[in-house]
Amino acid sequence: MNNKNCLIDDLRARLSHLPGLTEKKMMGGHCFLLNGHMLGGSGCNEAGDICYMIRVGKENATAAEQLNGWQPLIKGGRTMGGMYLVDPNQPSQEIDNWLTLAIRNASSLPPK
């Protein structure tokens, strides 16, 4: 995927079946939330490459780090625990694996 709009459209298609899904501009991009909790959205790595920004939560970090194509999300020199930048040029199933962890995390939290 070569631009943020394509990436956002892809996330929308993958997540639109979820009841309680909303979209919001935040963290310098476009994010998807489940019951008020961020699943992820679009982001860029330090090289300026467009990536998925996925929030799996700290509880799912070990499982997430077994997946492919990630780097930690760093904002202002600080590593954001439980949040990752994920390479969009991976097999579809790998992206789904990341989103499964994000959905598991958001679903474990009380609705906002």
VODREN-329393 format. One record per residue (C-alpha): residue in three letters; x, y, z. Coordinates in steps of 0.5 Angstrom, whole numbers, plus 500, padded with zeros to 3 digits. Example, Ala and Ser with C-alpha at 12.3 -4.5 7.8 and 13.67 -1.06 7.14 Angstrom:
BEGIN
ALA525491516 SER527498514 
//
This chain:
BEGIN
MET500500500 ASN503506498 ASN499512501 LYS495513508 ASN488513505 CYS489506502 LEU491504509 ILE485507512 ASP481504507 ASP484497508 LEU483498516 ARG476500515 ALA474494510 ARG477489515 LEU474492522 SER467495519 HIS464488521 LEU465490529 PRO459493533 GLY462499537 LEU467501531 THR468508531 GLU473513527 LYS477519530 LYS483523528 MET488523533 MET495521534 GLY497525528 GLY493520524 HIS486517523 CYS485512528 PHE479506529 LEU476505536 LEU472499539 ASN468501544 GLY472508545 HIS479504545 MET484505540 LEU485499536 GLY490502531 GLY490507525 SER495509520 GLY502512522 CYS509513519 ASN516510522 GLU522514523 ALA524513515 GLY517516513 ASP514509511 ILE507509511 CYS505503517 TYR499501520 MET499503528 ILE497498532 ARG495498539 VAL495491542 GLY496493549 LYS502491554 GLU498484556 ASN499482549 ALA506485547 THR509478548 ALA505475543 ALA505481538 GLU513481538 GLN512473535 LEU509476529 ASN513479523 GLY514486520 TRP514490527 GLN517496530 PRO516499537 LEU512506536 ILE516511539 LYS513518540 GLY518524543 GLY523519544 ARG519515549 THR517508547 MET509507547 GLY508500551 GLY503495547 MET503500541 TYR507498534 LEU508500527 VAL507494523 ASP509494515 PRO503493511 ASN507489505 GLN506483509 PRO501477507 SER494479509 GLN493474514 GLU499477518 ILE495483518 ASP489480521 ASN493477526 TRP495484529 LEU488486529 THR486480532 LEU491482538 ALA488489538 ILE481487538 ARG482482544 ASN486488548 ALA480493546 SER475488548 SER478486555 LEU477494557 PRO470497559 PRO467501554 LYS468508555 
//
